[in-house]
Amino acid sequence: MKKIYGSASEALDGILFDGMKIAAGGFGLCGIPELLLAAIRDAGTKELTFASNNAGVDDFGIGILLQTRQVKKMISSYVGENAEFMRQYLSGELELEFTPQGTLAERMRSAGCGIPGFYTRTGVGTVIAEGKEEKVFNGETYILEEGIYADLSIVKAWKADESGNLVFRKTARNFNPPAAMCGKVCVVEVEEIVPTGSLDPDSIHLPGVYVHRIIQGDHEKRIEQRTTRAA
């Protein structure tokens, strides 16, 4: 099965459609699939629902799709770095489903494991719990959260072998593994592709069974919040 493609647009060919749900890895600007996001923007696919920890910043990450009004709904934990995100949400142009970070990661992971839902104490007694089933275990109230099943997963890894086994670099792993697991199709962008068998099996963070298409490309190393001090 061919997994390696020449470009982001080639890897997404035949997958994108209006109204689809996309799970995207990344945390802030760390580990985001920037090349695939740009290709989705260029394809003009619209009415999208994104499950992602946040939406990047105004001119990078999912923020570029907010600028072009291609996103209908965000399932997110944090929106504070994106002024356009906040503007669209407060004006009623963008639907938002707030989800605590740990719950978001588990909703993706559980779907990837074939688990349709799970109970958690996170969010009990808050707006997060509104409209959700509650159940008491050992005297404690829990709410039912449903797994996130996406039409497409887009993630970024450091290395991949030709079979799709992935290695992430340090904190850039973040939401990428669970996001990769929950999509019907998973497309990955990496910095390096190596021959199958050259990766240490104990160092593989996500097995290739979850990965359908891979691209290699040059990535911009942005710093979301640069803090310096006088010499």
Secondary structure, 3 states (H helix, E strand, C coil): CCCECCCHHHHHCCCCCCCCEEEECCECCECCCHHHHHHHHHHCCCCEEEECCCCCECCECCHHHHHCCCEEEEEECCCCCCHHHHHHHHCCCCEEEECCHHHHHHHHHHHHCCCCEEEECCCCCCHHHCCCCEEEECCEEEEEEECCCEEEEEEEEEEEECCCCEECCHHHHCCHHHHHHCEEEEEEEEEEEECCCCCCHHHCCECHHHCCEEEECCCCCCCCCCCCCCC
